[in-house]
Amino acid sequence: MKIHPTAVISPDAELGEGVEIGPYSVIGPDVHIGAGTIIGPHVVVERDTDIGESCRLFQFCSIGGDPQDLKFKGEKTRVIIGSHNTIRECVTVNRATAADIGVTVMGDHNLVQAYCHVAHNCKLGSHIVLTNAVNLAGHIHVEDHAIIGGMTGVHQFTRIGAHCIVGGCSAVTRDVPPFVMASGNHARLFGLNLVGLKRRGFKEETIQALKQAYRLVFRSSLLLGVAIERVKSEVEDLPEVRQFLEFIQKSERGICR
């Protein structure tokens, strides 16, 4: 391990092999940092936080701080961050409240750019990009391979679907289905994320089926329930189509239209 002499590390912290801690960083109690992770200068990992292997945290990150929620009464909760994540300058990731899933979670291979905020009880999947100054309120779920553009704010309890892209400076107040493009204040849909789907190797038959499902649900004059039944009867039964429909059917906040 390479630990700068000005770093302050709790005796209760556990550091894996090859961990680096930069100048003036603070590692609090009950913090576990996986092998090969690099903590830059002036980083605070406050408490009750797990960080996986081969992550990199840049200067002035604040991880594991108390949730910004008036209902929080000091209960013991955690932040769990997976492996191979890059967390850039001035990012904040708060611990959870005891409500909902009771933990703030981030998967693997994510890029969280400068000045982003991940609030309490958020659940992020893997291979996600949060561009500069994205702000996630509490209890937001972001699925794998989603991209959220810079300076976008997302309302609490909102879900962001897999393989979607949200344009910069958007205000997202309703769920964004998987595989789509959304943008605006308030965000609305602009078709499928065709470039992203092709880059990730989706088969042409899958893309065509998703196009057909999207048209029936969002571009027809059908009621939502009728449109979903039409998709089930007319569109090829592929896993991605089922994922698209299930996300919409499970929405509690409503869907961007």
C-alpha positions, 0 to 999 in steps of 0.5 A, spaced: 500 500 500 502 507 498 499 511 503 501 519 504 503 521 511 498 526 511 492 521 510 488 520 516 485 513 516 481 510 521 483 504 525 477 500 523 478 501 516 480 495 512 484 496 506 486 491 500 492 490 497 495 495 493 490 501 495 493 508 494 491 513 499 493 520 497 495 527 501 490 529 506 484 524 504 480 521 510 478 514 511 473 513 516 470 507 520 467 501 518 470 503 511 472 497 506 476 498 500 478 493 495 485 491 492 488 496 487 483 502 488 486 509 488 484 514 492 486 521 490 488 527 494 483 531 499 478 525 498 473 523 504 470 516 505 466 518 511 464 511 514 460 505 513 462 504 506 464 498 501 468 500 495 470 494 490 477 493 487 480 497 482 476 503 483 479 510 482 476 516 486 479 523 484 480 529 489 475 532 493 470 526 492 465 525 498 463 518 499 458 515 505 456 522 508 449 522 511 443 522 507 440 529 506 433 527 508 429 530 514 427 523 516 434 520 517 435 519 525 442 516 525 440 509 523 446 505 521 446 504 513 451 503 508 454 505 501 456 499 497 460 501 490 462 495 486 469 494 482 472 498 476 468 505 477 471 511 476 469 517 480 471 524 478 472 530 482 467 533 487 462 527 486 458 526 492 455 519 494 450 519 500 449 513 505 442 511 505 436 512 510 432 505 513 427 506 508 426 502 501 432 498 499 436 501 506 442 502 502 446 506 496 448 501 491 453 502 485 455 496 480 461 496 476 465 499 471 461 506 471 463 513 470 461 518 474 464 525 472 465 531 476 460 534 480 455 529 480 450 527 486 448 520 488 443 521 493 440 516 499 437 509 497 439 510 489 441 504 486 445 504 480 447 498 475 453 497 471 456 500 465 453 507 466 455 514 465 453 520 469 456 526 465 458 532 469 453 535 474 448 530 474 444 530 480 440 524 482 435 525 488 433 519 493 431 512 491 432 513 484 434 506 480 438 507 474 439 500 470 445 498 466 448 502 460 444 508 461 447 515 459 445 521 463 447 528 460 450 533 463 447 538 468 440 533 468 436 533 474 432 527 476 426 527 481 426 522 487 423 515 486 424 515 478 427 509 474 432 510 468 431 504 464 437 500 461 441 502 454 437 509 454 440 516 453 438 522 457 440 529 453 443 534 457 440 539 461 434 535 462 429 535 468 426 528 468 420 527 473 417 520 470 420 514 468 424 513 462 423 506 459 429 502 456 432 503 449 430 510 448 432 517 448 429 522 452 431 530 453 427 536 455 424 540 461 420 536 462 423 530 459 420 527 453 421 521 448 425 522 442 425 515 439 429 509 440 437 510 442 439 506 435 446 509 435 447 506 442 443 499 441 448 498 434 454 500 438 452 494 443 451 489 438 444 488 438 441 484 432 437 487 427 431 483 428 431 485 436 432 493 433 426 492 429 422 489 434 423 494 439 421 499 433 415 496 432 413 496 440 415 503 441 411 505 435 405 502 438 406 504 445 408 511 444 406 513 436 399 510 436 393 513 438 391 507 442 390 507 450 396 504 453 393 498 456 391 496 449 397 498 446 401 493 450 396 488 448 397 489 441 405 489 442 404 482 445 400 479 440 403 482 434 411 483 435 416 478 436 416 475 443 424 477 444 427 478 451 428 485 450 421 487 448 418 483 454 423 488 458 421 494 455 413 492 456 415 490 463 418 496 465 412 500 463 407 496 466 411 496 473 412 504 473 409 508 479 411 515 477 408 514 470 412 514 463 415 519 459 411 520 453 
